[in-house]
Amino acid sequence: MRLLIVSSTIHYRSKGALYAYAGYAREIEMWAELFSDVTIAAPLRTEPPPGDCVPFRRKNIGILPQKEVGGNSWVSKLKLLASTPGLLYDLSRAMREHDAVHVRCPGNLGLLGALVAPLLSKRIVAKYAGQWNGYPREPLTYRLQRRILASGYWRGPVTVYGNQGLRAPHVIPFFTSIMTERQVNRAFRAAQRKQQSPPLKILFVGRLSAAKNIDILLEALACLKKEQDEFFCSIVGEGPERGRLENLARSLRIAERVLFAGGLPYPEVLEHMEKSDILVLASETEGWPKAIVEAMTHGLVCVGSDCGIVPEILAGGRGVIVPVRDVDRLATALRDLLRRPEVLSQMGRAAAEWGRCYSLDRLRQALGELLKDKWGLPSGSLAVELRTESSGVLA
């Protein structure tokens, strides 16, 4: 069975290989284990990829390049409007040539895919990777995409993060992960051995973008330094804000306590988690915060912002919630954890117990069962049905 994936994620072609950012690439590879052939309709740049990208490893993944459009300016919006007929034509033709369609939202191509897929394919499935319950100042098109996916017009399942705002029966709470069962088990063992010793080791993992509020983390660290608290912070990831953030760290006089590690291969990211005590991800908005869940599995205490599904994940003494862009509350939370090692240890153990339930292998099995049930596929049509390690295909 051939699957078309409609995505707004930027892909890269370099030295004969296809690249995308690591979390997305590993998830798409999981879809390629379920289907015999996968084509991604998405923007493609012919240039070396950023440091946080990895090559797709499966041979049954191809790409149908789409024009890269979008942006906040009026010129960008006009260009998108002018490109829409051509994009709709390309997507419609591709949908007719495939047996099933997976639309990934939110995004400009996701919106177009959500509009035409129900008209052209019998088997459709969507993923909404942002906050299903919305957030202040979000783009109008995000709300429109949720409206379409929640309506009776969209006839297939929609996977979302969290239980907030779910009314339609076909909108299903789900999760994501790129940690294998083996990596999860290793992380959990590391969590059992974890012992905190000075300095407090703080970690950020993610894209260095304005929405991640890394500037607030740096300002909170400056508050800790003023009170002579011992800490060291590693910031793992790349993005457009890196230069500004490095300058901010210098101006706050904490540069000697902050390492900008850049984009790292995934195994090295997990090594940083093994060696750290706290992860801070105080974003403006979050879908499924993979970095938080992965860090929890390693026994880190996570400090997250009060948005999306994050409060639900960190409830029950598994972590700490702070208001969005509140430097004082973030500094206070970090200071309390630093000065109360017994609370840090207790929260870390609770976090690891919860986080160990989420792996790529379990995601593959759960997704296979969902498609089999919602699409009415006959028993045995999903080769992944009873597997947790090796790959299978939809025949």
C-alpha positions in Angstrom: 0.0 0.0 0.0 1.4 3.4 -1.0 1.1 6.4 1.4 1.3 10.1 0.6 2.4 12.3 3.4 1.6 16.0 3.1 3.9 18.1 5.2 5.1 21.7 5.5 8.4 20.6 7.0 11.4 21.7 5.0 13.5 18.9 3.6 17.1 19.0 2.3 18.8 17.1 -0.5 22.6 16.8 -0.1 25.1 14.4 -1.4 22.4 12.1 -2.7 20.6 11.8 0.6 17.3 13.2 1.9 17.4 15.0 5.2 15.0 16.5 7.7 15.2 17.4 11.4 15.8 14.4 13.6 12.5 14.0 15.4 10.4 14.3 12.3 12.7 12.0 10.2 12.5 9.2 12.7 8.7 9.4 12.9 8.4 9.4 9.1 10.6 6.3 9.0 8.1 4.6 11.3 5.4 5.3 8.8 7.7 3.7 6.2 7.8 0.6 8.2 4.0 0.4 8.0 3.6 1.0 4.3 5.4 -0.4 1.3 6.1 3.0 -0.3 6.0 6.5 1.2 6.1 9.7 -0.8 6.4 13.1 1.1 4.8 16.1 -0.6 6.9 18.9 1.1 9.3 21.8 0.4 12.8 20.7 -0.6 16.0 22.7 -0.5 19.1 21.5 -2.4 21.7 22.5 0.1 23.6 21.1 3.1 21.1 20.6 6.0 21.4 22.3 9.4 23.2 20.4 12.3 19.9 19.2 13.8 18.9 17.2 10.7 19.6 13.6 9.9 19.3 11.5 6.7 16.3 9.2 6.1 17.5 5.7 6.5 14.8 3.7 4.7 14.9 3.2 1.0 11.1 3.3 0.5 10.9 7.0 1.3 10.7 9.5 -1.6 9.8 13.2 -2.0 7.6 15.1 -4.3 9.0 18.7 -4.0 6.5 21.5 -3.3 7.0 25.2 -3.6 8.2 26.7 -0.3 5.7 29.4 0.5 4.5 31.2 3.6 5.5 33.9 6.0 4.0 36.8 8.0 4.5 39.7 5.5 1.8 40.7 3.0 4.1 39.9 0.2 4.5 36.3 1.5 0.8 36.0 1.8 0.2 37.2 -1.7 2.8 34.7 -3.0 1.1 31.9 -1.1 -2.3 32.9 -2.6 -0.8 33.0 -6.2 0.9 29.5 -5.6 -2.3 27.8 -4.2 -3.8 26.6 -7.5 -0.5 24.9 -8.6 -0.1 23.4 -5.1 -3.7 22.1 -5.1 -3.1 20.6 -8.6 0.1 18.8 -7.5 -1.4 17.5 -4.3 -4.6 16.3 -6.0 -2.7 14.4 -8.6 -0.5 12.8 -6.0 -3.4 11.8 -3.8 -5.1 10.0 -6.8 -1.8 8.0 -7.3 -1.6 6.7 -3.7 -3.7 4.4 -1.6 -3.8 6.5 1.6 -3.0 10.0 2.6 -1.5 11.3 5.9 -1.8 15.1 6.4 0.4 16.8 9.0 -0.8 20.0 10.5 -0.5 22.9 11.3 1.1 24.3 8.2 0.2 25.8 4.8 0.5 22.5 2.9 -1.3 20.8 5.8 -4.3 23.2 5.3 -4.5 22.4 1.6 -4.1 18.7 2.2 -6.9 18.8 4.8 -9.2 20.5 2.3 -8.7 18.1 -0.6 -7.8 14.7 0.9 -11.4 13.8 1.9 -12.5 14.3 -1.7 -9.8 12.2 -3.3 -8.8 9.4 -0.9 -10.8 6.7 1.0 -8.1 6.2 3.6 -7.1 9.4 5.3 -5.4 10.2 8.6 -4.2 13.5 10.1 -1.8 14.6 12.8 -2.2 18.0 14.5 1.3 18.5 16.1 0.5 21.9 17.8 -1.7 22.8 20.7 -5.1 21.4 19.9 -6.7 23.8 22.5 -5.0 26.8 20.8 -3.0 29.7 22.3 -3.0 33.5 22.3 -2.0 35.2 19.1 -1.8 31.9 17.1 -2.3 32.3 13.3 -5.8 32.3 12.1 -5.0 29.4 9.7 -4.2 27.2 12.7 -7.7 27.6 14.0 -9.1 27.0 10.6 -7.2 23.7 10.3 -8.5 22.5 13.6 -12.0 23.4 12.5 -11.7 21.3 9.4 -10.1 18.3 11.1 -12.7 18.3 13.9 -15.6 18.5 11.5 -17.6 15.7 9.9 -16.0 16.7 6.6 -12.8 15.0 7.7 -13.7 11.3 7.6 -10.5 9.8 9.1 -8.8 9.7 12.5 -7.0 12.8 13.8 -4.2 12.3 16.4 -3.6 15.1 18.8 -1.7 15.8 22.0 -3.7 15.8 25.2 -7.3 15.6 26.1 -8.2 19.3 26.1 -10.9 20.5 23.8 -11.7 17.1 22.4 -15.3 16.8 21.2 -15.4 14.9 17.9 -15.0 11.1 18.4 -12.5 10.8 15.5 -10.1 13.2 17.3 -7.9 10.9 19.4 -5.4 11.7 22.1 -2.0 10.3 21.1 1.7 10.6 21.8 4.9 10.5 19.9 8.5 9.3 20.6 11.7 8.7 18.8 13.4 6.7 21.6 13.6 3.0 20.9 12.6 0.5 23.6 16.3 -0.2 24.1 17.1 3.6 24.6 14.2 3.9 27.0 15.4 1.0 29.1 18.9 2.5 29.2 17.6 5.9 30.2 15.5 4.4 33.0 18.5 2.5 34.4 20.5 5.8 34.3 17.7 7.4 36.2 17.9 4.8 39.0 21.7 5.6 39.3 21.4 9.4 39.2 22.9 11.3 42.1 22.9 15.1 42.2 26.1 16.8 43.1 27.3 20.4 42.7 27.1 22.2 40.4 23.5 21.8 39.4 23.4 20.7 35.8 20.7 22.4 33.8 19.8 21.5 30.2 17.8 22.9 27.3 17.2 20.8 24.2 15.4 22.2 21.2 15.4 24.7 18.3 16.9 28.0 19.2 13.9 30.1 18.2 12.1 33.0 19.8 9.1 30.8 20.7 11.3 28.7 23.0 11.9 31.6 25.3 15.6 30.7 25.9 16.3 34.3 26.8 14.1 33.9 29.8 16.1 30.9 30.9 19.3 32.9 30.6 17.9 35.7 32.6 16.8 33.3 35.3 20.3 31.8 35.4 21.7 35.3 35.9 19.4 35.6 39.0 20.9 32.4 40.4 24.4 33.7 39.8 23.7 36.8 41.8 22.8 34.7 44.8 26.0 32.6 44.4 24.2 29.5 43.5 26.3 26.8 41.7 25.1 25.7 38.3 26.1 24.9 34.7 23.8 25.0 31.8 24.1 23.2 28.4 22.0 24.5 25.5 21.7 21.8 22.8 20.2 22.8 19.5 20.6 25.2 16.6 18.4 28.0 15.3 18.1 31.6 14.2 18.4 32.9 17.8 21.8 31.4 18.6 23.9 34.6 18.0 21.5 36.8 20.0 21.4 34.3 22.8 25.2 34.0 23.0 25.5 37.8 23.1 22.8 37.8 25.9 24.8 35.3 27.9 27.9 37.5 27.7 26.0 40.6 28.6 24.5 38.9 31.6 28.0 37.7 32.6 27.0 34.0 32.7 28.9 32.9 29.5 31.4 30.9 31.5 28.5 28.9 33.0 26.6 28.3 29.7 27.6 25.9 26.9 26.0 26.4 23.5 26.6 22.8 22.2 24.9 23.3 18.9 22.9 20.7 17.0 24.1 17.2 18.0 23.4 13.6 16.8 20.6 12.1 18.8 22.8 9.7 20.8 24.8 12.6 22.0 21.6 14.5 23.0 20.7 11.5 25.2 24.2 11.5 26.7 23.6 15.1 27.8 20.4 14.0 29.4 22.2 11.2 31.3 24.6 13.8 32.8 22.0 16.5 33.7 19.7 17.1 36.7 17.1 19.5 35.3 15.6 20.3 31.9 14.0 23.6 31.2 11.6 24.0 28.3 9.6 27.2 29.0 8.2 27.6 25.5 5.4 30.0 24.3 3.5 27.0 23.0 4.0 23.2 22.8 2.5 20.2 21.2 4.0 17.0 22.5 7.2 18.1 24.2 9.5 15.3 23.2 12.5 16.8 25.0 10.5 16.9 28.3 9.4 13.2 28.0 12.8 12.0 27.0 14.4 13.9 29.9 11.8 12.5 32.3 12.8 9.0 31.2 16.4 9.9 32.2 15.2 11.0 35.7 15.6 14.7 35.1 13.2 17.1 36.8 11.6 19.2 34.1 10.5 22.8 34.4 7.9 23.6 31.7 5.6 26.5 30.9 1.9 26.5 31.6 0.8 25.8 28.0 -0.6 22.9 26.0 -0.2 19.4 27.4 2.8 20.3 29.5 0.9 20.8 32.8 -0.8 17.4 32.3 2.6 15.7 31.7 4.2 17.2 34.7 1.3 16.8 37.1 1.4 14.5 40.2 4.8 15.7 41.4 6.6 14.7 38.2 7.9 18.2 37.4 7.4 22.0 37.9 5.2 24.4 36.0 5.9 28.1 35.6 4.0 30.9 33.8 5.1 31.7 30.3 8.0 34.3 30.2 8.1 34.8 34.0 11.8 35.2 34.9 11.2 35.5 38.6 9.1 32.4 38.8 11.5 30.4 36.7 14.5 31.5 38.9 12.6 30.7 42.0 11.7 27.2 40.7 15.3 26.5 39.9 16.6 27.9 43.2 14.1 25.7 45.1 15.2 22.6 43.3 18.9 23.4 43.8 18.5 23.9 47.5 16.2 20.9 48.1 18.1 17.9 46.7 15.6 15.5 48.3 12.7 17.0 46.3 14.9 16.8 43.1 15.5 13.1 43.7 11.9 12.3 44.5 10.5 14.2 41.4 13.2 12.6 39.2 12.1 9.1 40.2 8.4 9.8 39.6 9.3 11.4 36.2 11.3 8.3 35.1 8.4 5.9 36.0 6.0 7.9 33.8 8.4 8.6 30.9 9.4 4.9 30.5 6.0 4.2 29.0 6.7 6.0 25.7 8.9 4.6 23.0 9.1 4.5 19.2 8.3 0.8 19.3 5.1 1.4 21.3 4.1 4.3 19.0 4.5 2.1 15.9 2.3 -0.6 17.4 -0.3 1.9 18.7 -0.5 3.6 15.3 -0.8 0.3 13.4 -3.7 -0.7 15.7 -5.4 2.7 15.2 -5.2 2.5 11.3 -6.4 -1.1 11.3 -9.4 -0.2 13.5 -10.4 3.1 11.9 -9.8 2.1 8.3 -11.5 -1.3 8.8 -8.6 -3.3 7.5 -8.8 -7.1 7.7 -7.0 -9.0 10.4 -3.4 -9.6 9.5 -3.2 -6.7 7.0 -0.8 -4.8 9.4 2.5 -6.7 9.6 3.5 -4.5 12.5 0.5 -5.7 14.5 2.3 -8.0 16.8 5.8 -6.7 16.5 7.8 -4.3 18.7 11.3 -4.5 17.1 11.4 -5.4 13.4 9.7 -3.5 10.7 6.8 -4.7 8.6 4.7 -3.2 5.7 1.1 -2.9 4.8 0.5 -5.2 1.9 
